[in-house]
């Protein structure tokens, strides 16, 4: 039997977030627990497991750890996870290949290029091919490209193709092991920094890049083209769009193709300025809409980008506009505790949101009736963005549903991305019949909400994931970078 070691560490790090990410934030599986959890799931790891089996290999599971996007990973946490992964790999050697699921935007207190270091240390342990699946919100570095035989990024945002990319990675790794292909990689970084809104793959500039990449992939010599939209909220030297073309032993072709794609990205660079509607205009449009539901995407408080999920900007604006049949979800454990103490049916007067930092608005005082209390657990119903990465069993912590005039306010103990309609349904809220729903997301919510939305309005709210990148105190970015520099 031939063996492929599998594992990974996944974290999207918002370096501007004030709270550090500790070991407790990471869910971890080790050894046989990895296939037990991830087999037959529409995830990267699910695709890896099935792809390895399809290729006639046996998976050797090491460690898989993932945490919700948040602030810098503590040095102790990062080195603990890295050292443990490498230790398990040493114990499993020799293997025929290594296939990792990483992110590409993980940053620790003492390391800007976590994925590069992980891949380098793996390469130092084994004398076999190494391949990794990456989130397209990562940043490719020279260290990553040099340490791996192939890097395969998601093609879609929302991330609905994670399983397929796992399958692709396993297939390509098996071909490299069997020496039927010789991967040659060429990297380009066109000097463009995309805010979260501009990283949607159905909009410019990434839509055009992927359309052209699909045409280039028809060349049988092309093994993979990965287009990384990057993560503008990680202040690291390599942030920004990065493009990697991998061919079968043809460096000249890879160079030609990667340059063409980099030039195309630059041609459509103005799309990097996309920022959505101003708050007042967006709320006015939602309140006056005649078809429902209208989805207000709270760009600045994008949980999937590391924000706290307790931003009050849109809640305050909806209250001022006397909005009816509107739904707002806030992560606020203190307010939940007060609602639990009060009990169902009780009218309460509480302060909600705006408690984690100064980025997302001031706390808001509301009066409402506690309509429901739950443990906040639900199972995702579809192949959504976040369950593809973090799993299908979701725990929002204790939840309280309040009726505050025309607004249904769902308070959760844990911040939870709006990646699946079951988040609301599990709390007795039927999303299809609401007039206005605020989602604390920029792109990822679309997989769940586009099928029911009459209209989606992207709102230019302040916060840790704000569309206006000029407001962030960057220190490490390589410059010049468009649109920060003319």
C-alpha positions as CSV (number, residue, x, y, z in Angstrom):
1,X,0.0,0.0,0.0
2,X,1.1,3.6,-0.8
3,X,0.6,6.3,1.8
4,X,-0.2,10.1,1.8
5,X,0.0,12.0,5.0
6,X,-2.8,14.6,5.5
7,X,-3.4,17.4,7.9
8,X,-3.4,21.2,8.1
9,X,-3.9,24.4,10.1
10,X,-6.5,26.9,9.0
11,X,-6.9,30.5,10.1
12,X,-7.6,33.7,8.3
13,X,-6.0,36.4,10.5
14,X,-7.2,40.0,10.7
15,X,-4.1,41.7,12.1
16,X,-6.1,44.8,13.0
17,X,-8.5,42.9,15.3
18,X,-7.6,43.7,19.0
19,X,-8.2,40.3,20.4
20,X,-5.5,37.6,20.1
21,X,-6.4,34.1,18.9
22,X,-5.5,31.4,21.4
23,X,-5.4,27.6,21.2
24,X,-8.9,27.3,22.7
25,X,-10.3,29.0,19.5
26,X,-9.1,26.0,17.3
27,X,-11.1,22.9,16.8
28,X,-8.7,20.0,16.5
29,X,-8.9,16.5,15.2
30,X,-6.0,14.1,15.2
31,X,-5.4,10.7,13.6
32,X,-8.6,8.7,12.9
33,X,-10.7,11.5,14.2
34,X,-10.0,13.5,11.0
35,X,-11.7,11.0,8.5
36,X,-14.4,10.3,11.1
37,X,-15.4,14.0,11.0
38,X,-14.6,15.0,7.5
39,X,-15.3,12.0,5.3
40,X,-18.3,12.5,3.0
41,X,-18.4,16.2,3.7
42,X,-18.4,18.9,1.0
43,X,-15.1,20.3,2.3
44,X,-11.5,20.5,1.2
45,X,-10.6,17.7,3.6
46,X,-13.6,15.7,2.4
47,X,-12.3,16.0,-1.2
48,X,-8.8,15.2,-0.1
49,X,-9.9,11.9,1.6
50,X,-12.0,10.8,-1.4
51,X,-9.3,11.8,-3.9
52,X,-6.6,9.9,-2.1
53,X,-8.8,6.8,-2.0
54,X,-9.7,7.2,-5.7
55,X,-6.0,7.4,-6.6
56,X,-5.4,4.1,-4.8
57,X,-3.5,5.5,-1.8
58,X,-4.2,5.3,1.9
59,X,-4.5,8.5,4.0
60,X,-2.3,8.8,7.1
61,X,-4.1,11.5,9.1
62,X,-1.9,13.7,11.3
63,X,-3.5,16.9,12.8
64,X,-6.2,19.2,11.4
65,X,-6.9,22.4,13.3
66,X,-9.2,25.3,12.3
67,X,-10.4,28.5,13.9
68,X,-12.9,31.1,12.9
69,X,-11.3,34.3,11.4
70,X,-10.0,36.6,14.1
71,X,-7.0,38.4,15.4
72,X,-3.3,37.5,15.5
73,X,-2.6,33.9,16.5
74,X,-0.5,33.9,19.7
75,X,3.0,32.7,19.2
76,X,2.5,29.9,21.7
77,X,-0.6,28.6,19.9
78,X,1.1,28.8,16.5
79,X,4.2,27.0,17.5
80,X,2.3,24.4,19.5
81,X,0.2,23.5,16.4
82,X,3.2,23.6,14.0
83,X,5.4,21.5,16.3
84,X,2.7,18.9,16.9
85,X,1.9,18.6,13.1
86,X,5.6,18.1,12.3
87,X,6.1,15.7,15.2
88,X,3.2,13.5,13.9
89,X,4.6,13.7,10.4
90,X,8.0,12.5,11.7
91,X,6.3,9.6,13.4
92,X,4.4,8.6,10.2
93,X,7.4,8.7,7.8
94,X,8.2,7.4,5.4
95,X,5.2,8.4,3.3
96,X,4.8,8.7,-0.5
97,X,3.4,12.2,-0.3
98,X,2.0,15.0,1.9
99,X,-1.3,16.8,1.3
100,X,-2.2,19.7,3.6
101,X,-5.2,21.9,3.9
102,X,-4.0,25.4,4.8
103,X,-5.4,28.9,4.4
104,X,-2.8,31.4,3.1
105,X,-3.6,34.3,5.4
106,X,-2.6,32.9,8.8
107,X,-0.4,35.4,10.8
108,X,1.1,34.8,14.2
109,X,2.5,37.3,16.7
110,X,6.0,36.3,15.6
111,X,5.5,35.0,12.0
112,X,3.9,36.9,9.0
113,X,4.2,33.8,6.7
114,X,2.8,30.9,8.7
115,X,1.9,28.8,5.7
116,X,5.4,29.3,4.2
117,X,7.0,28.1,7.4
118,X,4.7,25.2,7.8
119,X,5.5,24.0,4.3
120,X,9.2,24.6,4.7
121,X,9.2,22.5,7.9
122,X,7.2,19.7,6.2
123,X,9.7,19.8,3.3
124,X,12.6,19.4,5.8
125,X,11.1,16.3,7.2
126,X,10.1,14.3,4.1
127,X,11.7,13.5,0.7
128,X,8.5,13.2,-1.2
129,X,6.1,15.5,-3.0
130,X,4.2,18.1,-1.0
131,X,0.9,19.7,-2.1
132,X,-1.5,22.0,-0.4
133,X,-5.1,23.3,-0.8
134,X,-5.5,27.0,-0.1
135,X,-8.3,29.5,0.5
136,X,-8.3,32.1,-2.3
137,X,-8.3,34.8,0.4
138,X,-4.7,34.0,1.2
139,X,-1.5,35.5,-0.1
140,X,1.1,33.4,-2.0
141,X,4.7,33.9,-0.9
142,X,8.0,32.8,-2.5
143,X,8.6,30.6,0.5
144,X,5.2,28.8,0.0
145,X,5.8,28.3,-3.7
146,X,9.4,27.1,-3.2
147,X,8.5,24.6,-0.5
148,X,5.5,22.9,-2.2
149,X,5.3,21.0,-5.4
150,X,1.9,22.4,-6.1
151,X,-0.5,24.9,-4.5
152,X,-4.2,24.7,-5.4
153,X,-6.6,27.6,-4.4
154,X,-10.3,27.7,-4.3
155,X,-11.8,29.1,-7.5
156,X,-15.0,30.4,-6.0
157,X,-16.0,33.0,-3.5
158,X,-18.4,32.1,-1.8
159,X,-16.3,29.0,-1.4
160,X,-18.6,26.4,-2.9
161,X,-15.9,24.4,-4.6
162,X,-13.8,23.3,-1.6
163,X,-14.5,19.6,-2.1
164,X,-13.5,19.8,-5.8
165,X,-10.3,21.5,-5.0
166,X,-9.5,18.7,-2.5
167,X,-10.2,16.2,-5.2
168,X,-8.0,18.1,-7.6
169,X,-5.1,18.3,-5.1
170,X,-5.2,14.6,-4.4
171,X,-5.3,13.7,-8.1
172,X,-2.4,16.1,-8.9
173,X,-0.3,14.8,-6.0
174,X,-0.8,11.2,-7.1
175,X,0.4,12.1,-10.6
176,X,3.5,13.9,-9.2
177,X,4.3,10.8,-7.0
178,X,4.0,8.6,-10.0
179,X,6.2,10.9,-12.0
180,X,3.7,11.3,-14.8
181,X,4.0,15.0,-14.5
182,X,6.8,17.4,-13.4
183,X,5.3,20.6,-11.9
184,X,6.9,23.9,-12.7
185,X,5.5,27.0,-10.9
186,X,5.7,30.7,-11.7
187,X,4.3,33.3,-9.4
188,X,3.1,36.9,-10.1
189,X,1.9,39.6,-7.9
190,X,0.4,42.5,-9.9
191,X,0.4,45.1,-7.0
192,X,-3.3,45.3,-6.3
193,X,-4.9,45.2,-2.9
194,X,-8.6,44.1,-3.0
195,X,-11.0,44.9,-0.2
196,X,-13.3,42.0,0.8
197,X,-16.1,43.2,-1.5
198,X,-13.9,43.1,-4.6
199,X,-12.8,39.4,-3.9
200,X,-16.2,38.0,-5.1
201,X,-15.5,35.8,-8.1
202,X,-18.7,36.8,-9.8
203,X,-17.5,40.4,-10.1
204,X,-14.5,42.3,-11.5
205,X,-11.6,41.9,-11.4
206,X,-11.6,38.2,-10.4
207,X,-14.5,37.2,-12.7
208,X,-12.5,38.1,-15.8
209,X,-9.3,36.5,-14.4
210,X,-11.1,33.2,-13.8
211,X,-12.8,33.3,-17.2
212,X,-9.4,33.7,-18.9
213,X,-7.8,31.1,-16.7
214,X,-10.5,28.6,-17.7
215,X,-9.5,29.2,-21.3
216,X,-5.8,28.8,-20.6
217,X,-6.4,25.5,-18.7
218,X,-7.5,23.9,-22.0
219,X,-3.8,23.6,-22.7
220,X,-3.0,20.0,-21.6
221,X,0.3,21.2,-20.3
222,X,-1.4,23.3,-17.6
223,X,-1.7,21.5,-14.3
224,X,-3.3,24.3,-12.3
225,X,-3.9,28.0,-12.2
226,X,-4.6,29.5,-8.8
227,X,-5.8,33.1,-8.5
228,X,-5.6,34.4,-5.0
229,X,-7.7,37.5,-4.3
230,X,-5.7,38.0,-1.1
231,X,-6.8,39.3,2.3
232,X,-6.4,43.0,2.7
233,X,-6.9,42.9,6.5
234,X,-3.6,41.0,7.1
235,X,-0.9,43.6,7.3
236,X,1.9,41.6,5.8
237,X,4.5,42.3,3.1
238,X,2.9,39.9,0.6
239,X,-0.7,41.0,0.9
240,X,-2.6,41.5,-2.4
241,X,-3.6,39.6,-5.5
242,X,-1.2,36.7,-6.3
243,X,-1.4,34.4,-9.3
244,X,0.3,31.0,-9.6
245,X,0.5,29.0,-12.9
246,X,1.7,25.4,-12.7
247,X,2.6,23.6,-15.9
248,X,4.0,20.2,-16.7
249,X,7.7,21.0,-17.1
250,X,7.2,24.1,-19.2
251,X,8.5,27.2,-17.4
252,X,8.3,29.4,-20.4
253,X,4.6,28.7,-20.8
254,X,3.9,29.2,-17.1
255,X,5.8,32.6,-17.3
256,X,3.8,33.7,-20.4
257,X,0.4,32.7,-18.8
258,X,1.0,34.2,-15.4
259,X,2.2,37.5,-16.9
260,X,-0.9,37.6,-19.1
261,X,-3.2,37.2,-16.1
262,X,-1.2,39.7,-14.1
263,X,-1.6,42.2,-16.9
264,X,-5.4,41.5,-17.1
265,X,-5.7,42.1,-13.3
266,X,-4.0,45.5,-13.7
267,X,-6.3,46.3,-16.6
268,X,-9.3,45.9,-14.3
269,X,-7.7,47.4,-11.2
270,X,-10.3,50.1,-10.8
271,X,-12.7,47.5,-9.5
272,X,-10.6,47.5,-6.3
273,X,-12.3,50.7,-5.4
274,X,-15.8,49.1,-5.1
275,X,-17.2,50.0,-1.7
276,X,-21.0,49.6,-1.6
277,X,-23.7,52.1,-0.6
278,X,-23.6,54.6,2.2
279,X,-25.6,53.5,5.3
280,X,-28.4,56.1,5.1
281,X,-29.0,55.4,1.4
282,X,-28.9,51.7,1.8
283,X,-31.4,51.7,4.7
284,X,-33.7,54.1,2.9
285,X,-33.7,51.9,-0.1
286,X,-34.4,48.8,2.0
287,X,-37.3,50.3,3.9
288,X,-39.0,51.6,0.7
289,X,-38.5,48.4,-1.2
290,X,-41.6,46.6,-2.6
291,X,-40.2,43.1,-3.0
292,X,-38.7,41.1,-0.1
293,X,-36.5,40.1,1.5
294,X,-33.9,42.8,1.1
295,X,-30.5,41.7,2.4
296,X,-28.3,44.4,3.8
297,X,-24.7,43.2,3.8
298,X,-22.8,44.8,6.7
299,X,-19.4,44.9,5.0
300,X,-17.4,46.4,7.8
301,X,-18.6,43.9,10.4
302,X,-17.8,40.9,8.2
303,X,-17.5,38.0,10.7
304,X,-15.8,35.9,8.0
305,X,-13.0,38.5,7.9
306,X,-12.3,38.5,11.6
307,X,-14.8,41.2,12.9
308,X,-16.6,40.7,16.2
309,X,-20.2,40.5,14.8
310,X,-21.5,43.1,17.3
311,X,-21.5,46.2,15.0
312,X,-24.5,48.5,15.7
313,X,-24.3,50.9,12.7
314,X,-27.1,49.2,10.8
315,X,-29.2,48.4,13.8
316,X,-29.2,52.1,14.9
317,X,-30.1,53.2,11.3
318,X,-33.0,50.7,11.1
319,X,-34.4,51.9,14.4
320,X,-34.1,55.5,13.3
321,X,-35.9,54.6,10.1
322,X,-38.7,52.8,12.0
323,X,-38.0,49.7,9.9
324,X,-40.6,46.9,10.1
325,X,-40.1,43.1,9.8
326,X,-36.3,43.5,10.0
327,X,-33.9,41.0,11.4
328,X,-30.5,41.8,13.0
329,X,-28.1,39.3,14.6
330,X,-25.6,40.5,17.2
331,X,-22.9,38.6,19.1
332,X,-23.3,39.9,22.6
333,X,-22.9,37.4,25.5
334,X,-23.6,40.0,28.1
335,X,-27.0,40.9,26.6
336,X,-27.8,37.2,26.2
337,X,-27.2,36.6,29.9
338,X,-29.5,39.4,30.8
339,X,-32.2,38.0,28.5
340,X,-31.8,34.5,30.0
341,X,-32.1,35.9,33.5
342,X,-35.3,37.9,32.5
343,X,-36.9,34.8,30.9
344,X,-39.3,34.3,27.9
345,X,-42.2,36.7,27.8
346,X,-40.4,39.4,29.8
347,X,-40.0,43.0,28.5
348,X,-36.4,44.1,29.1
349,X,-34.4,47.3,28.6
350,X,-30.8,46.5,27.7
351,X,-27.6,47.8,26.0
352,X,-26.6,45.7,23.0
353,X,-23.5,45.6,20.7
354,X,-20.5,47.7,20.3
355,X,-18.7,46.2,23.2
356,X,-15.6,44.5,21.7
357,X,-13.8,47.4,20.1
358,X,-14.2,50.9,18.8
359,X,-14.4,49.9,15.1
360,X,-18.1,49.0,14.8
361,X,-20.3,51.7,16.4
362,X,-21.4,52.6,19.9
363,X,-23.6,50.3,22.0
364,X,-27.4,50.8,21.4
365,X,-30.1,50.8,24.0
366,X,-33.2,48.8,23.1
367,X,-36.4,47.8,24.7
368,X,-38.0,44.5,23.7
369,X,-39.8,41.3,24.7
370,X,-37.8,38.1,25.0
371,X,-39.6,35.8,22.6
372,X,-37.3,32.8,22.7
373,X,-34.2,31.3,24.3
374,X,-32.2,28.4,22.9
375,X,-28.8,26.6,23.2
376,X,-27.9,28.0,19.8
377,X,-27.0,24.7,18.2
378,X,-28.0,23.9,14.6
379,X,-26.9,21.8,11.6
380,X,-26.3,23.5,8.3
381,X,-28.7,22.5,5.6
382,X,-26.6,23.1,2.4
383,X,-23.2,23.2,0.9
384,X,-22.5,26.6,2.2
385,X,-19.3,28.7,2.5
386,X,-18.4,28.2,6.1
387,X,-19.6,24.6,6.8
388,X,-17.3,23.6,3.9
389,X,-14.4,24.8,6.0
390,X,-15.4,24.6,9.7
391,X,-18.0,21.7,9.6
392,X,-21.7,21.3,9.5
393,X,-22.5,21.3,13.3
394,X,-22.7,24.9,14.5
395,X,-22.8,26.2,18.1
396,X,-23.7,29.9,18.4
397,X,-23.8,29.6,22.2
398,X,-26.9,30.5,24.1
399,X,-29.3,32.7,22.0
400,X,-32.0,35.1,22.8
401,X,-34.6,36.3,20.3
402,X,-36.1,39.7,21.2
403,X,-38.9,41.6,19.5
404,X,-37.9,45.3,19.6
405,X,-40.7,47.2,17.8
406,X,-40.5,46.3,14.1
407,X,-37.1,44.6,14.6
408,X,-36.4,41.0,15.5
409,X,-33.0,41.1,17.3
410,X,-31.2,37.7,17.6
411,X,-28.5,37.8,20.3
412,X,-25.8,35.1,20.3
413,X,-23.1,34.3,22.7
414,X,-20.6,33.4,19.9
415,X,-20.1,35.3,16.7
416,X,-21.5,33.1,13.9
417,X,-21.1,33.8,10.1
418,X,-24.4,34.0,8.2
419,X,-23.5,31.1,5.9
420,X,-26.7,29.1,6.2
421,X,-30.4,29.8,6.5
422,X,-30.6,27.3,9.3
423,X,-29.0,29.9,11.6
424,X,-32.3,31.9,11.5
425,X,-34.7,29.0,11.1
426,X,-33.3,27.2,14.2
427,X,-34.2,30.3,16.2
428,X,-37.8,30.4,14.9
429,X,-37.1,33.1,12.3
430,X,-38.3,32.3,8.8
431,X,-35.9,34.2,6.5
432,X,-38.0,33.9,3.4
433,X,-40.9,36.1,4.8
434,X,-38.8,38.9,6.4
435,X,-38.6,42.3,4.7
436,X,-35.1,43.2,5.7
437,X,-32.3,40.9,6.9
438,X,-28.9,42.3,8.0
439,X,-26.0,39.8,7.4
440,X,-22.6,40.4,8.8
441,X,-20.8,39.3,5.8
442,X,-19.5,40.6,2.5
443,X,-19.6,37.7,0.0
444,X,-19.8,34.4,1.9
445,X,-23.6,34.8,2.7
446,X,-24.5,34.7,-1.0
447,X,-24.5,30.9,-1.3
448,X,-27.4,30.8,1.3
449,X,-29.2,34.1,0.8
450,X,-29.1,34.7,-3.0
451,X,-31.8,32.1,-3.7
452,X,-34.3,33.9,-1.5
453,X,-33.3,37.5,-1.9
454,X,-35.3,40.0,-3.8
455,X,-32.4,42.4,-3.6
456,X,-29.0,42.4,-2.0
457,X,-27.5,45.8,-0.9
458,X,-23.9,45.9,0.1
459,X,-23.4,48.6,2.7
460,X,-20.3,50.6,3.2
461,X,-20.1,50.3,7.0
462,X,-17.0,51.0,9.1
463,X,-15.2,48.2,10.8
464,X,-12.4,45.7,10.7
465,X,-13.3,44.7,7.2
466,X,-14.3,48.1,5.8
467,X,-14.2,48.6,2.1
468,X,-12.1,51.8,2.4
469,X,-8.7,50.4,2.9
470,X,-7.1,53.9,3.2
471,X,-8.5,54.0,6.8
472,X,-6.3,51.1,8.0
473,X,-2.9,51.7,9.8
474,X,-0.8,49.6,7.5
475,X,2.9,49.2,8.5
476,X,4.2,46.2,6.7
477,X,2.7,46.2,3.2
478,X,5.0,46.4,0.3
479,X,4.4,49.6,-1.6
480,X,3.2,50.9,-4.0
481,X,-0.1,49.1,-4.0
482,X,-3.2,50.0,-5.8
483,X,-5.6,51.6,-4.7
484,X,-3.7,52.9,-1.7
485,X,-1.0,54.5,-4.0
486,X,-1.8,56.3,-7.2
